[in-house]
Amino acid sequence: MLRAAILFSLILLFFLSSVFESVNALTMSDSNYVLELGTLNSGAGISTSSNNKLNISLGQLGPGFSTSSNFQLKAGFQYIYSIIPFTFSIDNTLIDFGIVSPTFPVTRSNNLTVGNGSANGYQVTAYEDHQLLYAPSGAFIPNTTCDAASCNTITAGSWTSSTTYGFGYNCINSETPTRCGSGFATSSTIFKSFADNSLSQTPQIVMQATTSNTATSSASVQITYKLNISGTQTAGVYKNNIYYVATPLY
């Protein structure tokens, strides 16, 4: 009996800096009253109508964008979106292929979702700690090279033959431009292999958004994992870990 499973680890990388600057409120008084105004209280917020939407920063002492070699300062209500968090999630962190029979490929899927807030694009890279391993014997299920050895960690290729063995993944996303890494189309038969960390292979991009129009909303891609074994594969329980690293771009 051969059984295989994958565990996932989630890593979020953020490159953010914070800048703090003292701000003074406006105070007016006479013998009968004291009036204190914060910098945004006199006029700030979002005004809308059927034809427009306006962000207002009246009262801000120094609105606008300032930058130097060491910091960036965004002063004013219009920059409130800069504090929207960058998020990344995986809807299923355990992939269990169950009992696998030779020449009968098995597929399982999960979804990667990015909520990129104000990030100016992002990328999600992936790698495995090692190929699917049956620890007691040291037997591996090799990563796929697809039909006619047409794919690897960088190049995607067709994998339809029941006598092509190994482990690989496919990415599908229907948006234009696609959020999937390079080489993937809308076809469910196009695959790559994961970069193997034990062989010092470079992690590859599986999901990305690199232009301003694709970096303003959440997006999901479907990752499908495929496993097929030969009749000579050693029976056992095979496991490995897949690591996804989500990095926002600013």
C-alpha positions, 0 to 999 in steps of 0.5 A: 500500500502506498499513501502520500500526503503534503503539509504546508507552511505559510510565510509572510514577508513584509518590508515596511517602515514606520515614521512618527512625527509630532502633530499639534492641534489648533486651540482657540479660546476666550473668557467664555470658551476653549475650542480645540481642533485636531488636524483632521476634525475641521474637514476630512473624510470621503465625499461621494455623489452619483458622479464622483468620489472625493477624499478630503484632508482639510486641516492637515498641517502638511498633507502630501507625500514626502520621501528621503533615503531612509523613510516615506511619509504619507500625510493626509486622509487620502493615504488611509488605504496605505494601512490596509493589511496585506494578507495571504491564506491557503484554504487547505493545508493538508493534501492527502492523496490516499491510497495510490495505484500504479498508472492511475494518476491522482489529483488534489487541489487547494486555493491560494488567496492574496488580499493585497491592500495597498501593495503595488503588486506581490509575488508568491514563491514556492518550494518543497523541502524534498521530494515525496519521501518514504522515510523508513526506506529512504525511497522517493517519488521523483518530481515529474518531468511531464510527457517527453521530459517537457517540464521542470521547476521553471518551464511548464509542460503537458502531462497527460500520459498515464505512464509518465510518473512523478509529482507536480502541480498546475495553476489555474486563474481565469483573470486577465492578466493571469495571477499564475506564474509564467507558463500556465494557461487555463489548461488543467493538463499543464504542469511544473515540478516544485523546486527542491530545497534539498537540491538547492533549487531556486524557489519559483513564482506560482502567483503574482501581480506586477502592475497597478491595475492588478494590485488593487483587489484580492485574488485567488488561484487554484493549485492542483497537485498531481501524483502518478507512480509506476508498478515498481514504486516501493510501498509506504507512506510518502510525505513532504512539505510545500512552502509558500512565501508571499511578498508584497511589493511597495 
